[in-house]
Amino acid sequence: MKAKAVLLLSLMFALPVSAANVIIVSAKNGAGIDAEAVKRIYLGKMKAFPDGSKALPLTFEQGNDIRGAFNTGVLGKSESQYSAFWSKLVFTGQGTPPEEVSTQEEMLQLVADNPNTIGFVDESLANDSVTVVGSF
């Protein structure tokens, strides 16, 4: 019995703890948005929020862990697939990729200040200046 308890405890501590990340819009944004709309906005298939206001998606620079989690968990694409997807759209003149930011603090500030932006940060950073519209 003691061996099982030790094994169970060692397994619990060996498992990675995943951080919760959230998709955010400005608290000034009154548009309702669902997961499918988020995906369509980030893949350039939708240029506006459901209420018709322009949508400006923000992402992090390539190599950022939260960007990788967003691309995989929300968009269903690896980093290389995401980059190739946008390279093709840019090359053919069919779209402009999301603007890249460097830090979560910058992302939070830009989204809070502009009701047309959408972004994502660690859940612990979300405050009353933004509205959480999803998590991953």
C-alpha positions as CSV (number, residue, x, y, z in Angstrom):
1,M,0.0,0.0,0.0
2,K,2.8,2.4,0.9
3,A,4.6,1.7,-2.4
4,K,1.4,2.5,-4.3
5,A,1.0,5.8,-2.5
6,V,4.6,6.8,-3.2
7,L,4.2,5.8,-6.9
8,L,1.0,7.9,-7.1
9,L,2.6,10.9,-5.5
10,S,5.6,10.7,-7.8
11,L,3.3,10.5,-10.8
12,M,1.3,13.5,-9.7
13,F,4.5,15.6,-9.4
14,A,5.8,14.3,-12.7
15,L,2.8,15.5,-14.7
16,P,3.1,18.9,-16.3
17,V,0.8,21.6,-15.0
18,S,-0.8,23.3,-17.9
19,A,-1.4,27.0,-17.6
20,A,-4.8,28.3,-18.7
21,N,-4.8,30.9,-21.4
22,V,-7.7,33.0,-22.5
23,I,-8.9,34.8,-25.6
24,I,-9.7,38.4,-24.9
25,V,-11.4,41.4,-26.4
26,S,-11.7,44.9,-25.0
27,A,-14.3,45.5,-22.3
28,K,-15.5,48.2,-24.7
29,N,-16.3,45.6,-27.4
30,G,-20.0,44.7,-27.2
31,A,-19.9,42.1,-30.0
32,G,-20.7,38.5,-29.0
33,I,-18.1,36.1,-30.3
34,D,-17.8,32.3,-30.3
35,A,-14.9,29.9,-30.8
36,E,-15.7,29.4,-34.5
37,A,-15.7,33.2,-35.1
38,V,-12.3,33.5,-33.3
39,K,-10.9,30.8,-35.6
40,R,-12.3,32.4,-38.7
41,I,-10.9,35.8,-37.7
42,Y,-7.4,34.4,-37.0
43,L,-7.4,32.6,-40.3
44,G,-8.4,35.7,-42.3
45,K,-11.8,34.2,-43.3
46,M,-13.7,36.8,-41.3
47,K,-12.7,40.4,-41.1
48,A,-15.4,41.7,-38.7
49,F,-16.9,40.7,-35.4
50,P,-20.5,39.3,-35.6
51,D,-21.9,42.9,-34.9
52,G,-20.1,44.1,-38.1
53,S,-17.3,46.1,-36.4
54,K,-13.8,45.5,-37.8
55,A,-11.7,42.8,-36.2
56,L,-8.0,43.3,-35.7
57,P,-6.4,40.1,-34.5
58,L,-3.1,40.2,-32.5
59,T,-0.7,37.3,-32.0
60,F,2.7,36.9,-30.4
61,E,6.0,36.6,-32.3
62,Q,7.0,33.3,-33.7
63,G,8.4,30.9,-31.1
64,N,6.2,32.2,-28.2
65,D,4.8,29.3,-26.2
66,I,1.3,30.9,-25.8
67,R,1.2,31.5,-29.6
68,G,2.1,27.8,-30.1
69,A,-0.7,26.7,-27.7
70,F,-3.2,29.0,-29.4
71,N,-2.3,27.9,-32.9
72,T,-2.6,24.2,-31.9
73,G,-5.5,24.4,-29.5
74,V,-7.7,27.0,-31.2
75,L,-6.7,27.0,-34.9
76,G,-5.7,23.3,-35.2
77,K,-2.4,24.2,-36.8
78,S,1.3,23.7,-35.9
79,E,3.6,26.7,-36.0
80,S,4.9,25.7,-39.4
81,Q,1.4,25.1,-40.8
82,Y,0.3,28.5,-39.5
83,S,3.3,30.2,-41.0
84,A,2.8,28.4,-44.4
85,F,-0.9,29.2,-44.4
86,W,-0.3,33.0,-43.9
87,S,2.7,33.0,-46.4
88,K,0.4,31.7,-49.1
89,L,-2.3,34.3,-48.4
90,V,0.1,37.1,-48.3
91,F,1.9,36.0,-51.5
92,T,-1.4,35.7,-53.4
93,G,-2.7,39.1,-52.0
94,Q,-5.6,37.4,-50.2
95,G,-4.9,38.6,-46.7
96,T,-2.8,40.2,-44.0
97,P,-1.7,38.1,-41.0
98,P,-2.4,39.2,-37.4
99,E,-0.2,41.9,-36.1
100,E,2.6,40.5,-33.8
101,V,3.3,41.8,-30.3
102,S,6.3,40.9,-28.1
103,T,4.8,40.6,-24.6
104,Q,1.6,39.7,-22.8
105,E,1.5,43.1,-21.2
106,E,1.6,44.7,-24.6
107,M,-1.1,42.4,-25.8
108,L,-3.3,43.2,-22.8
109,Q,-2.8,47.0,-23.2
110,L,-3.5,47.0,-27.0
111,V,-6.7,44.9,-26.6
112,A,-7.9,47.0,-23.6
113,D,-7.4,50.2,-25.5
114,N,-9.0,49.3,-28.9
115,P,-12.4,47.7,-29.1
116,N,-11.6,46.3,-32.5
117,T,-8.7,44.1,-31.3
118,I,-8.7,40.5,-30.2
119,G,-5.9,38.6,-28.6
120,F,-4.9,36.1,-26.0
121,V,-2.9,36.0,-22.7
122,D,-2.3,33.9,-19.6
123,E,-5.6,33.8,-17.6
124,S,-3.8,35.5,-14.6
125,L,-3.4,38.7,-16.5
126,A,-7.0,39.2,-17.6
127,N,-8.6,42.1,-15.7
128,D,-11.7,44.3,-16.0
129,S,-10.3,46.2,-19.0
130,V,-10.9,43.1,-21.1
131,T,-13.6,40.5,-21.6
132,V,-12.7,36.8,-21.7
133,V,-14.4,35.2,-24.7
134,G,-12.8,31.7,-24.5
135,S,-10.0,29.7,-23.2
136,F,-7.5,27.1,-24.4
